[in-house]
Amino acid sequence: MVPFSNQHVRYGQVIGTGAGTSFNDDEGNHTPDIVTSEKREGTDMRQRTRRIATAGISAVLALTMVPMQAFAATSVTVDKEYTSEANGTGANGGTWSWDGADGMALDGYNGGSITAKGDLDITLSGDNTITASAGKPSYGSAIYVDDGDLSITGDGTLDAESSTATYGVIEAEGGDVDIENTTVTVNATSNGGSYGITSFGGNVNITGSDVDITCDKTGDEDGWNIGILSNANGEKNGGQVNITSSDVSVTCTGDAFLNPGIMADNETSSDPASSVNIVDSNVNVSAPGGAIIAAGYDSTCKKGTINVTGSTVTSPEGAAILDLQGDGAYENGQVIGTGTGTLTYLYLYDTDGSANPAIATSVAVEKPTTLDPAPVPAAAATLMRTAANAEMPPSLPKTGDDALPATLAFCSLFAAAGALLLARKERARG
């Protein structure tokens, strides 16, 4: 601030530079040290904040319309490793092709193991058979995905077989296994046990599919023998088996110890709670170590749960979802069994390893039977066909149209226009 004086306003202060007194002459010209334009720090900050906020909203809206990128496979192995787009034939017929990213197509493929590093989406055409190869990189799995999600879909079928699987015949390590709208059969035979379909650090999701799994433990070596397993594995992900609108059959054979049919579990206190969720599905499970189990490794882990929605446990008679709380491994959760109250143990670990007799070893879960509709009179059928063949007015959207992308695009343009208008106003004020 500097003192100010002229013939009309003789005393006061202005914002300026230098020292001494500033003034206007008789013609109204001010001295050069009077500042004619000033932006106060607070005002300038508010203007910048408005611009940044508006630009940020525009950017967020624009990003919502950009598809999220998956971690596509960096390589696949079918007899040998490929790191770029490739195709070939199975040892016993059919074809396979990989797009160099996450897409693989099998058309009547009949050959050895398929493995991938990163996400892999398999589409089935025709009848496909994969007979697992022993050793690395598949570890005896028919399909093995490392550090990624595995999805299997398509109007074809898949028969996956292994007699040497160390882990799952179909397995994802560090990702989900998604089986959707297709037909999959799994057969595992081993001396020490193996898994049919499994995910370590991910979920197993079966949707709209027919899945049949057999795990035959032929020897007496100790080892898990499980039809479907989701294990959180300390990865802070996974531990859920989700079966939706599907028909699933699981049969495990061998001694009872460590031999359940479907199991979801978590290993550490930081893992998510494990769960088996059956929705609108028919599920039949037979396993000497318990048909369906969801559990945490110990009392420090989150409790496992079993949830059945839109279906009913029909066998064994009097079966219910029972709490399990014991001092041994995988005894913090729920099982399907008979009786009442909380079960205190899963297996007799310190003796013969036999399963708790209250745990059901054979379980049937069924969805309600849909009755056939009553016959429609001929006249009514004619009217219904006429209505169905009538053209929709052009102004109505077609079934399945999604207005969300257009709405987001409009909002993004609107926000961008607002940002431009604010910028122009600020320039005008300056």
VENNOR-V6473 format. One record per pair of residues at least 24 apart in sequence whose C-alpha atoms are under 8 Angstrom apart, sorted by the first residue. I is the first residue (numbers start at 1). J is the second residue. Records with the same first field share a line. If there is no record, write none. Layout:
I: J, J
This chain:
47: 426
51: 419, 422, 423
54: 415, 416, 418, 419
55: 415, 416, 419
57: 412, 415
58: 412, 413, 415, 416
59: 412
61: 408, 409, 411, 412
62: 408, 409, 412
64: 408
65: 405, 408, 409
70: 119
71: 102, 118, 119, 148
72: 101, 102, 118, 119, 120
73: 100, 101, 102, 116, 117, 118, 119, 120, 148
74: 100, 101, 116, 117, 118
75: 100, 116, 117, 118
76: 114, 115, 116, 117
77: 113, 114, 115, 116
78: 112, 113, 114, 115
79: 112, 113, 114
94: 128
112: 142
113: 138, 140, 141, 142, 143, 144
114: 138, 142, 143, 144
115: 143, 144, 145, 146
116: 144, 145, 146
117: 145, 146, 147, 148
118: 145, 146, 147, 148, 149
119: 145, 147, 148, 149, 150
120: 145, 148, 149, 150, 151
121: 150, 151, 152, 153
122: 150, 151, 152, 153
123: 152, 153, 154
124: 152, 153, 154, 155, 156, 157, 158
125: 154, 155, 156, 157
126: 155, 156, 157
127: 156, 157, 158, 159
128: 156, 157, 158, 159
129: 158, 159, 160, 161
130: 158, 159, 160, 161
131: 160, 161, 162
132: 160, 161, 162, 163, 164, 165, 169
133: 162, 164
134: 164, 165
139: 164, 165, 166, 167
140: 164, 165, 166, 167, 169
141: 165, 166, 167, 168, 169, 170, 171
142: 169, 170
143: 169, 170, 171
144: 168, 169, 170, 171, 172, 173
145: 171, 172, 173
146: 172, 173, 174
147: 172, 173, 174, 175
148: 172, 173, 174, 175, 176
149: 174, 175, 176, 177, 178
150: 175, 176, 177, 178
151: 176, 177, 178, 179, 180
152: 178, 179, 180, 182
153: 179, 180, 181, 182
154: 180, 181, 182
155: 181, 182, 183
156: 182, 183
157: 182, 183, 184
158: 183, 184, 185
159: 184, 185, 186, 187
160: 184, 185, 186, 187
161: 186, 187, 188
162: 187, 188, 189
163: 188, 189, 190
164: 189, 190
165: 190, 194, 195
166: 194
167: 194, 195, 198
168: 194, 195, 196, 197, 198
169: 194, 195, 196, 197, 198
170: 196, 197, 198
171: 197, 198, 199, 200
172: 198, 199, 200, 202
173: 199, 200, 201, 202
174: 199, 200, 201, 202, 235
175: 199, 200, 201, 202, 203, 238
176: 201, 202, 203, 204, 205, 238
177: 202, 203, 204, 205
178: 204, 205, 206, 207
179: 205, 206, 207, 209
180: 205, 206, 207, 208, 209
181: 207, 208, 209, 210
182: 208, 209, 210
183: 209, 210, 211
184: 209, 210, 211, 212
185: 211, 212, 213
186: 211, 212, 213, 214
187: 213, 214, 215, 216
188: 214, 215, 216
189: 215, 216, 217, 218
190: 216, 217, 218, 219
191: 217, 218, 219, 220, 221
192: 217, 218, 219, 220, 221, 222, 223, 224, 225
193: 217, 218, 221, 222, 223, 224, 225, 226
194: 223, 224, 225, 226
195: 224, 225, 226, 227, 228, 229
196: 226, 227, 228, 229
197: 227, 228, 229
198: 228, 229, 230, 231
199: 229, 230, 231, 238
200: 230, 231, 232, 233, 238
201: 230, 231, 232, 233, 234, 235, 236, 237, 238, 239
202: 230, 231, 232, 237, 238, 239, 240
203: 230, 231, 237, 238, 239, 240, 241, 242
204: 228, 229, 230, 240, 241, 242
205: 241, 242, 243, 244
206: 242, 243, 244, 246
207: 243, 244, 245, 246
208: 244, 245, 246, 247
209: 245, 246, 247, 248
210: 246, 247, 248
211: 246, 247, 248, 249
212: 248, 249, 250
213: 249, 250, 251
214: 250, 251, 252
215: 251, 252, 253
216: 252, 253, 254
217: 252, 253, 254, 255
218: 253, 254
219: 254
220: 255
222: 257, 258
223: 258
224: 257, 258, 259
225: 252, 258, 259, 260
226: 252, 258, 259, 260, 261, 262, 263
227: 251, 252, 260, 261, 262
228: 261, 262, 263
229: 262, 263, 264
230: 263, 264, 265
231: 264, 265, 266, 267
232: 265, 266, 267, 271, 272, 274
233: 266, 267, 268, 271
234: 266, 267, 268, 270, 271
235: 271
236: 270, 271, 272
237: 271, 272
238: 272, 274
239: 264, 265, 266, 272, 273, 274, 275
240: 264, 265, 274, 275, 276, 277
241: 275, 276, 277
242: 276, 277, 278, 279
243: 277, 278, 279, 281
244: 278, 279, 280, 281
245: 279, 280, 281, 282
246: 280, 281, 282, 283
247: 281, 282, 283
248: 281, 282, 283, 284
249: 283, 284, 285
250: 284, 285, 286, 287
251: 285, 286, 287
252: 286, 287, 288
253: 287, 288
254: 288
255: 288, 289
256: 287, 288, 289, 290, 353, 354, 355
257: 288, 289, 347, 353, 354, 355
258: 289
259: 287, 288, 289, 290
260: 287, 288, 289, 290, 291, 292, 293
261: 285, 286, 287, 289, 290, 291, 292
262: 291, 292, 293
263: 292, 293, 294, 295
264: 293, 294, 295, 304
265: 294, 295, 296, 297, 304, 330
266: 295, 296, 297, 301, 302
267: 296, 297, 298, 301
268: 296, 297, 300, 301
269: 300, 301, 302
270: 301
271: 301, 302
272: 302
273: 301, 302, 303, 304, 305
274: 302, 303, 304, 305
275: 304, 305, 306, 307
276: 305, 306, 307
277: 306, 307, 308, 309
278: 307, 308, 309, 311
279: 308, 309, 310, 311
280: 309, 310, 311, 366, 367
281: 310, 311, 365, 366, 367
282: 311, 364, 365, 366, 367
283: 363, 364, 365, 366
284: 362, 363, 364, 365
285: 361, 362, 363, 364
286: 361, 362, 363
287: 361, 362
288: 355, 361
289: 354, 355, 361
290: 335, 355, 359, 360, 361, 362
291: 336, 359, 360, 361, 362, 363
292: 335, 336, 363
293: 333, 334, 335, 336
294: 333, 334, 335
295: 330, 331, 332, 333, 334
296: 330, 331, 332, 333
297: 329, 330, 331, 332
298: 327, 328, 329, 330, 331, 332
299: 325, 327, 331, 332
301: 332
302: 332
303: 332, 333, 334
304: 332, 333, 334
305: 333, 334
306: 334, 335
310: 367, 368
311: 365, 366, 367, 368
312: 365, 366, 367, 368
313: 363, 364, 365, 366
314: 363, 364, 365, 366
315: 362, 363, 364, 365
316: 360, 362, 363, 364
319: 360
335: 359
336: 360, 363
